Amino acid sequence: MFTGIVEELGEIREVASEGDSARLTIHGPLVTSDAVHGASIAVNGVCLTVVDVKDETFTADVIKETLDRSSLGGLEPGARVNLERPVRVSDRLGGHIVQGHVDGVGTILSREPGERWDVVTVSLPSDLARYVANKGSITIDGISLTVVEAGADRFTVALIPTTLALTTLGLKGPGDTVNLEVDVVAKYVERMITARPGTTVPQPKAEDAS
C-alpha cells in the first residue's frame, strides 16, 4: 500500500521491449537505498516489483495488462517519473490509501497558473466519474490530490508549489496523459450497495460536467 506522497523524481534509463511486455530500468537513489529483489515501488502510481537493484537504479517488468491500462507504455529514456516506496505500518498516512492499481488514463486538458499554484483540469473516463467527488481524494500519476471540482467527464485539482517542484505534474501540460486511481473506499461502498437486491447506483449526468 502507498499514500500518494511522492518520495523522489526518478528517471527512465532504459526501456527494453520483450514482446507483449517491457522491462524498465529506472534511476532513483532514495527508493533504491533499501530496495531488494521482490520489493514494490510505485512508478507514476503503478505498483511494480523490483527485479534487480544496481548503482542507484532498479529494473521492473511491466506486463501487457499494465501497458494497456496505464501510461507506462509511452515512457522513453530520459522521462521523469514519480517514485514512492510502500508505506510502513508505523508510518503516518500523509495522503490517502493508494493501492498502485491504475483505474484508467486521463489527459491534461488545461492548466491555469496562479500566483503560487496551478489549477489543472484532467479528463475523466466516464466509468470512473461516479467515484470522484468534490473535495474527495484522487491519485494522479501516484500523487495524492484533493478534487476541487468533479464533473461527468473531467475534474480539477490545485497544485501547490511543493507538488509543482517535486513531481512530474510540474513538468506536464495540456495533451499529456496521466494515470488515475480513484479512492478505493468509494469502490467498496459501491460494491456493498450494488450487492443488495434491487439497488442501483445513480449514474452521473452529462450536464454535471465542469
N, C-alpha and C positions, 0 to 999 in steps of 0.2 A: 504494500500500500504506500501511496505517496500523499503529499499535502499540497502540491502545486506551487511550492516555493522553490524557484529555480536556484540551484547552487552555483552554477557557472555556465558561461557560454563556451561550448566546445566547438571544434572544427572538424569537418569531414576531411579525412586524409586520403581515403581510398574507397571506391565503390566497385566491388567485383561481382559481376553478373554470373549467376550459377543456374542457368536455365530459367525456371519459374520462380527463383528466389535470388537473394543477393546477400553479400557479406559486406558489412560496413566496418571501416576502421576509423575510429574517432579519437581525437586528441582531447583529453580532459584531465589535467594534473590533479585536481581536487577529487573528483569522483573515482579516479583510479588509485588514489593513495591507500585505500584499504579494500580494493576490489579483488575478487578471486574468481576463478573459473566457476561458472554456475550462478554468480551473483546477478541481481537485477539492477538495471539502470534505466530510467525513463529518458528517452530521446525525443524531444518535441512532443512529449506527452504519451509516447508509446513505450510500454514496458518491454525491454529487450533483455535477453540473457547473455551474459558475458561469456565469450568463448575463450578469449586469451587476453592477457594483460602484458604490455611491454613498453618501456620507455614513455610512460605517461599517456599511452594510448590503449584502447581496448577494441576488440573486434566483437561483432554480434551478427548473427544470422537473421535475416528478415524473410519470412515465408510469403508465398503468393497472397494469402488471405490478408496479411498486413499491408503488403504493397498495394493491393486493390482497395483497401478501406482507409488508407491514410495517405499523407503527402510524402512519406519517406521515399517512395519510388522516384520522386523528382529531384532528390538530392544529388549534388555533384561535388567533387573535391573542391574544398575552399568554402563550402557553405557553412554558416554558423548555425548551431543547434543548441536548444535549451537542455541542460542535463540536471538530473536530480537522482540521488540515491534513495532507497526506500526509507520510510520513517521508522525509527526505533519505537518500541512500546513506551519507553520512558520519555520520548521527545514531546515538545509542545506541538499541537496541531495548528500551525500558523495559518494555513489556508483552509481547505476543506478536504473531505475524504475523496481521494483521487485513485482510481484503480490502474490507470495506464492502459485502459482499453478504449480505443478511439471509437466513437459512435458515428462519426461522419466527418466530412471535409467541408469547410466553408471558404468563402472568398472575401477578402477585404474589399468592401465597396467604396469606402471613403474614410478619410481621417481629417478632423478639424483641429488644427493647432490652437491651444490656449496659451496663456502666459507661462504656465508651468506644467501643463498636462495636455494630452491629446484625447479627443473623443473619436473613437473608431467604430465604424459600422461594419458588421460582418454578416454575410448571407447565412441563412439558416435552413438546412434541409427540412422539408415540410413534415417528415415523420418525427423530427426532434422538437418541433415547436411547442408541443404540449408539455415538455419537461422544463422549459425555460420561462422564468417569471421575473418581473421587476424586482430588483434587489435580491434576487436569488444568486446562486453560485454557478459558474460555468468554467470549464478548463479550455484554454486556447493555447495550443502548442505546449501543453504541460504547465501553463501558468494559471493559477487560481485567481479568478477575477469576479467582480460583482457586476451583475447585469444592471445597466442604467434604465434601459427601456427594451421591452421584448415585444416583437411583432410576430405575424404569421410566417414571414419569410426572411426576417432579419432581426438583429439585436444590436445594441450599442453598449460599449464599455468605455470607461475613462481610465487612461493610463497615467499614473503618477510618474514623476521624474525617475524614481528608482527603477520602475518597470521599463521605462524607455531606455535607461542606461545599461541595465544588466540582463536584458532578454532580447530575443530576436524581434519582438514587436517594435522595438525602437528602430529596426532596420527595414521593416516591411511596409509596403504601400499598396494602394488600390490595384487589384488584379492578382495579388499574391494569395496563395492558398494556405489554409491553416487547419490543423487537426482540432476537432471538437470532442469533448467528453462532457456529457450532461451530468447533473447531480444524480448519483446512484440512488440516493434516498427517494427521489421522485419516481424513479423506475420501479422500485419496490412497492411504493404506495400504490401506483397504478396496477401493479400485478395483484396486489391484495384485493383491490376494489373490483377488478375485472374477473377475479376468480369466483366472485359471488354471483349466483344465477340471476339473470335479469338485469345486471348492472352494466352500464356503458359509460365510457369516458367522453365528455364533450370534446369535440374537435375544434381547433382554432378557426376563426372566420377570416376570410381574405381582407375584410375591412379593418381588421385589428392590426394590420401591418403598420410599422412605424415609418 
